[in-house]
């Protein structure tokens, strides 16, 4: 009876371990972080608006919008760990927002961006809450989040392709 019980425990433990998206490098609570961060970092970022947005033409704004839409679609195909789902959703919303801004600026000029101030504030608040929740669930997530979105002024190396 003990042998059967022991075998059942081993089988149950194996099923539990293999059912989780766990990497050898994922810390407890961070199941799926390595695969998720690798998938996200592999995606080429959308083009950014020029430093001086007043010099951007309508075609520049449209290219910005199309790049944001393409980025949105690529990261939408990535499945985040459950503890990072809201953070991922904010990334999708930010990409969609950039697309909307780009299209609006292409049609109506750069000053239309001023009408998006409330949306920017709301997205920033959601981002902070989602980041805090993800870091609370997986402290290692903070390092990835900083790599994903370094503070302004931080030099970022270009990926080698």
Phi, psi and omega in degrees: 000318179297321180296314179298315179298318179297317178296317178299320177297317180296316179297316179298318179295319180296317179298317180297318181292315183284345178283338181271144175281071188254136174251155179299336182267356180279127176286159176304134183090348183249027182305126179092355184297314184299312181295318181295312182296322178296317180296317180293316182291338179287342181279129178292133182289153177291160176296150179258157175294149177300155178302320177256093184296343181286346179265357181280134178275172176301320179292327175297317180294322178293320177297320176300314180296315180296321178296319178295319179295316178299316178298315178306311183296323180291318181280341175294335180281352180268130180268114179281158170299154183302324182287347179247009185299318181291321178299317179296319179299321177296322177300317179296316180295323177296318178295317177297321178297316179298323177298313180299315180299315180299316180292319180295317180293326178295323183275321190242357180098164188295332183293345176297337180300329180301332179287351182261009185303316180296320180295319178299315180297316180296317179295320178297320178294314178299322180297315180296318180294315181295320178296315180300318180293318180294319179292325177296322179283323184218095181304331179292342181296330183301319179297317177297315181300322178290325177290322180293317184226078182295149177302150180307139178090353179278126178293137181238128179287145176278139179292146177268129181245000000 
